Amino acid sequence: MSRPPYDHVAFIGLGLIASSMCHAIRAAGWDCTITGTARSAETRDIAREIGLCDRVTDSAAEAVEGADLVVLCVPVGAMGGVMEEIAPHLKPGATVSDVGSVKGAVIEAVTPHLPDGVWFIPAHPLAGTEHSGPRSGFATLFQNRWCLMTPIEGTPEAEVARLDRFWTGIGANVDMMDADHHDLVLAVTSHAPHLIAYTMVGVADDLRRVTASEVINYSAAGFRDFTRIAASDPTMWRDVFLNNKAATLEILGRFTEELFALQRAIRTGDGDHLFDYFTRTRDIRRGIIDAGQDTDAPDFGRVGPDTSKAAPAADTPPAKRSQGG
């Protein structure tokens, strides 16, 4: 059994990511203490019921007491307030990290409350499903997924390497990135696609010529995947868009230009433009599969009707895993 990078890990927020990290820590065989808390009493009760942590506390201050690593697993808009709350209770030499989908705004919110001798190393695991809550986690969520770390200037290399070992130890691939570049990349790969999915589902709801039952019963794969993405946590995504405005608006502007070009090709019957465009975008999909970030299994690896009622294994996701933000 390898020595854990941290002897005591504390989680503020006990949703999908935090609960999966708890399971992954145990699956790694690390002998370390796990504490956690959540804003909702119901969430805390569920976490206690399923034995998610060694100790679930009623306050964030109690959860972080003596912790070597504190992970903020709350919506981006709540990061600053939580950091202000826990700052007086952090152990000297501790590392604070997060799992937020936006990095620039989180750094601005957290660092003013950072005590001397405590390090903040922002991180973002690119993994998730549309499910949330402490029951939704599973140990293999981070296997072969990327965790992007955006260290702040002046952070000791040894502390960055220590958090790197933590993430690789629970299955993730780690890469380092500047915070602003991270936010632009995620605007392309996650934030804008989520907004488009929300919009498409909203358009279907507005088209009264298509009844609700037809939308639900006859959903083809494309719309079905839109609804899966649009089922993601509303609070989290509200905060993502409010805190990554510039990058998201830039990508949406580019998207609008591309959409107008496709509209013109369809209107004028320019089949060559459509064919060339779709060929180029198909190559991107193939690249994602070649990189091991998705599967080329039929129907995207969905469980068929004959096996859909089978109980999932303990470390199996409750639904098809998706790359999340």
N, C-alpha and C positions, 0 to 999 in steps of 0.2 A: 504494500500500500504506500503510495507516494505521499509525501508531506504536503498538506494543502498550502496554497499561497497565503491564505489568511486563516487565522484560528477562530475568528468570530465574524460572521457576515450578518448584517442587518438589512432588512428590506422595508422601505416605507412605501406602502401600496402592495397589495397581494392579489394582483390580477394574473392574466395569462403569462406574462413575461416573468414576473417574480416567482410564481408557483412553478413554472418550468425550470427556473434557475435552482430552486430548492430541490426539485427531483433530480436535476442533472448533477448537483453537488453530491447528493447521496449515491447516485449511480457511479460517480467517479471514485467512490470509496474514501472520500476525504473525511477525516475525523475532525470536524469543526463544528462550532456552535452556530445555530441559525436562529435568529430572532426576527420578528416582523410585527408590523401593525398596519392597520388600514383605517380610513376615516369612518367607514360604516361599521356599526356594531354587528350587523348581520354578517358582513364579510369576515370579521374577526371570529365570530362564532363558528362559521363554516371552516375556517382555517384550523381552529382548535379541534373541531370534530374530526377532520380528516388527518390530523397530525402533521400538517404542512411544515411547521417550524418546531424547533425544540421549545420555544416559548413565544406565545403571541401576547403582546402587551396592549394596553388600552391607550397608550400615548406614544408618540414618536420619540419623545425624550427618553422614555424607558427602553425603547427598542434599541437605540443607538448606544446606550451606556456600555462602555468597554469594547465596542466593536472596532475591528481593524479595517473593515470595508463596509461602507454604508452605500446602498444603492437606492437612488430615488426612482421609484417606479410609479410616478404620479403623472397626470396630464401636464403638458409643458407649461400651461398657465399657472400651475400651482407650485412649480419648482422653487421660486424665490421665497414664497411664504413658508414652505416646509423647511428650507435651508435656514431661514431666520429663526424658526422654532427650535431646530436641533443644534444650532451652532454652539450654545453654551454647554452642551452636554457631550460634545465629541471628545474622544480620547486624543491626546497629543500624538501626532505621528500617523493618525488615521488617514485613510483615503476615502473620499466621497466620489461616487460616480453616478451616472444616470443611464436611462435607456430611451431617452426622448428622441423623437424623429426630427427635431430641429436642434441645431447646436449653437448658432450664434446668439439667439435670444436666451437660451438657457444659460450660457456663459455669462451674459450680461445680468441675468437675474440672480444667479447663485454667487458669483465671486464677491460682490460687496459684503456678503455675510460670512465669508470664509475666515475662520480664526487662524491666527499665526500657527504654523507648524502642522496644519492640516492641508492635504493636497486634494484638489478637485481635478479629476481626469474624466472628461465627458466621453461617453461611449454610446453607440447605437447598434444593437443587434438587428440585422435585417431578417427577421423571422417573425412569423405570426400566423394566426388564423382569424376567422371572423368571430371566434368565441372569446368570452371574457370571464373573469371571476376566478377564485381560487381553485375551483374544481376543473378548470379548463387546461391546466398545465400538464405537460408530459416531458419526460427526461430527454427525449431525442429532438426536441424542437430546434436546437442550435446545431445539430450535426450537419457539417458541410455547408453551413450558412455563414455569411460574413458578419463580423462585428467591426464597425468602423470606429476608431478611437481618434479623438481630436485634442491631443494634449495641449495645455496652455503653456506659453513661454515661461520658463523658469522651473517647470516641474522636473524633479530629479529623474534621470533616465532609469534608475533602479526601480522607482515606483511605477513608471510606465511599463517597464518590463514585467513587473510583478502582476499588474492587472492583465497584461497580455497573457501571461501564464495561466491566470484564472480562466480567461475566456477560451483559450485553446484547450485547457483541461476539461471543459464541459462541452467540447466538440466543435467550437466555432473556428473559422478562419479569421485572422485579424489583419487589418490594414490600417495605416495611419493616414490622416487626411487633415488639411486645413479646414477650420469650421465653416468658412464662407463657401469653400468649394463643396464641402459635404452638403450644405443646404441647397446648392444648385443641382448637384447630382440627384439628390432625393426629390427635388421638384420634378425632375424628368422621370425618374423611375418609380415614384410612389405618389407624391402629392398631387400632381396634375392628373394622373390616371384615376385616382380616387375621386377627385372633383368631377371628372368626366363621367365616371360611373354613377355618382350621385345624380348628376344632371340627366343622364339617359333614363334612369329609373324614374326620375321626376317627370320627364317628358312623357313617358308611357302612362304615368298616372294622370297627366293632363289631357291625353288624347281620349276624349269620351267616346270616340267612334270605336275604340277598342275596349271592350268590357274588362273589368277586373278579372273575371274568371278566365277569359281568353289569354290575358297576359300571364296569368299563373299557370294555366294548363298547357299552353302551347309555347312556352319559353324555349327557344332554341339555345344552343350552347353559348352564343355570344351574350345574349341578354341574361341568361342564367348566371354567367360569371360576373356580369355587372351587378346583379342583385347580391351576390355573395360579397363582393367588395363593399357595396353600399350598406351592408349589414354591420359594418365595423362601428366601434364605439363612437357615438356622436360627440361626446365631450372631448375626447382625444383629438378628433379631426377638426373640430371647431378651433381648438388651441393651435393645432399645426398650421392652419391657414392664416390665423391672426398673427402668428409669430414667424412666418416665413413668407411674408407678403411679396417682397421684391423678387425673389427667385421664382415663386409660383406664378406671379403675373408675367414675368419675362417668358416663361415656358408656355403659358396660356396664349400669349401674343403670337408666339411662333406656331402654336397649334392652330390658331385661328387663320393664319396665313396659309398653312398647309390645307386646311379644310376648304377655304375659298378656292384654292387651286384644284382640288378634287371636285368641288361643285361645278367649276367651269368645265372640267374634262367630261363630267357626266352630261352636262347640258349640251356641250358641243359634239358629243359622241367621240371624244378622243380616246379610243381604246388603247392606243400605244402608251399614252401617258399613264393610264390606270394600270396596265400590265407591268410596265417598268417599275412603277411605284410599289405595287404589291410584291413584285419579285424581290425588290431591295428590302422591304420590311420583313419578308419571310426569312431572309438570310439572318436577320437579327434574332428571330425566334430560334433558328437552328443554332446560333451561337450560344444562346442561353442554355439550350439542352446540352450542347457539347461541353459547356462549363460546369455541368452537373447541378445547375440551379433549378431544373425542372425535369420532367419526364416526357418521353415521346410515346408513352404507353397509350393504347387506344382510349379515346374519350378522356384524355388527360389523367389516366389512372384512377378514375372514379370507380367506386365499388358498384358492381352490377346489382340488379334487382334480386338475384338469388342469394346474395351474401350481405345485403344491406342491413339486415336485422341481426347479424352476428355481433356479439359483444366485442368491443375493441380490446386488444391486449393492454396491459397496464402502461406500457410506454408508447402506445399508439395514439395519434391525435384523434379527437372525436370527429373530425371531418378532414377533407383533403387539405393538406398543408399548403399555405400560400406564403409567398414572400411578402412581408408586410412592412409598413413604415412606422 
